[in-house]
Amino acid sequence: MLKNSFFDILPQKVVKSNKNARHGGAFSILTSRAGGLTIIQALPPELLRKGRFDEIFFVSLPGAEARKAIFKIHLTKRKRDPQKFDMDKLAKMSDGYSGAEIEQAVLSALHEAFEGGIDLDTELLIKCTQASPPISVTMAEHVQELYDWAQGRCVPAD
């Protein structure tokens, strides 16, 4: 059984929009969250061969530049000007956080600002981010095990 997984087949018309995609069949995506190691171990080796899956990618936690971009996306989405925030400080303090965790920190800070009748600022974002430890901390051993497994076995992706 594939625990904590998401498997999807994209229709051929979606695949055709990519010039490099094969014409025919479907494009398969298998992703995982924290329970990722169990997914790859549950698949039979013949399913992982080239031709079934062209590549196995490992998407790591976002780096500093990616975290800045994630904060900018979620602040802009909530009609806040990202230039009013110290992105370098936010990126530095959010090391180890996933994009989803950063989004939740932005939402939490917006709720807290609204409840307190104050403007959202960098310090409130930092406070709300640090109030909820990332999965890279709460499940550090499991995350490290996943990183160790992926080393040399997967194509790195950011």
N, C-alpha and C positions, 0 to 999 in steps of 0.2 A: 504494500500500500504506500502511496506517495503522500507522506505527511507534510502539512504546511506548504502545499505547492499550488501553483496555478498553471494550467496547461491550456493553451488556446491554439486554434487553427485559424489563420487569417484567410479570408476568401481569395481566390485567384485574382480578382479585379484589384485588390489592394497590392498584391505582389507585382502585378504588371506595371505599377507606377514606378517601380525601381528598375532602371535600365539593366542592372547587373543580375536581376533576379531570373530564375528559371521560369520558362513559360510552361505551365501545366502543374497539376497537383496543387499543393498548398504549402504555405510557409508555416512551420511549427515553431512555437516558442515555449520553452519550459523554464519557469522561473521559480525562485524559492525565497523565503524569508529566513528567519533565524534557524529554522530546522533544516537548512540546505544540505548538510552532509548526508542526512538520511535519504534524500531524494536520489542523489547520484549513486549511492550504494545500493539502492533498491532497483535500479535499472539493470537489466541484463547486458553484458558486454556487447552482444551483437546489436543492441539498439544504439549504442554509442559510436559505432563505427562510422567512418566517412561514408556519405551517401544517405545515412539516416539523419544524422546531425552533422552539418558541415563543420561547425566549430562549437566548442564549449567555451563560453566567455565567463570570466569572473569579474563582476562589477563590485569594486571595492567601495568603502566609505568615501565620501567626497573629500577632495583635498581643499586647501585654503581658498583657491580661486573659485572652485565649484561652490563652496559654502557661501562665499560672497554673492555669487550669482543666485543661489537659492534664496538667500535673505532678500535680495533685490526683487526677485520674482514675486515672493509672497507679500512683501511690503507694497509693491506696485499693485498687485491684485486687490489689496485692501485699501487702495487709494491713499497710500502714504508715499512721500517722496524719499526714495532711498538715499539721496544726497544729504539728507538731514541726519543720517546715522553714520557712526564710525564703523565702516565695513571692515577695516583691518582688525579692530578690536573684537567685533562680532565673529569674524572668521577664526581668530586666534583662540577665543574662549569656547568655540563650538567644535573643537577638534574631537573626533570620535563620534559625532552626531550624524545620523542619516538625514537625507532630505526631508523625509516625513517627520522626523523628530524636530527639525528646524521649523517646519511649517506649524507644528503644534505649539512650539514655543512662541511663535509670532501670534497665533490665535490666542494663546493664554495671556500674553502681554496686552493684547488689544482688549480682552475682557477685563483685565485688571485695571487698565487705564480708564476704560469706560465706567467701571464701578467706582473708581476713585475720583472721577471727574478731572483727570489729568491728561496731559498729552503723552503719547507714546514716545519714548526716547531710548537711546542706546542702553542706558543703565537698567531700565525696566526690562528690556529684551534680554539682557544678560541675566538679571535676577530670575526671570521666568524660565530661561533655558537651563540654568544651573539647578533650578528646583526639581527638575526631572532628569535623573541620570540616564544617559543613553544606553541602548542595548549592548554597546561595545563595553560597557562597564558592568551592567547587571548580568550579562552572560559572557563575560570576558573569555572564559576558558573555551566555550563553544565557538565563539567568533574566532579565536586564535586557531582552534582546530580546523575551522573552515579555511582560513588563510593558509595554514600549513598544507592542507590537502590540495589547494588550488595551485600552489607553487609548482611550476613546471608542467602542470597538467591542463591548464586553461589559458586562453588568450586573455590577457588583462584588458579591461575596459574601464573607462572613467565615466 
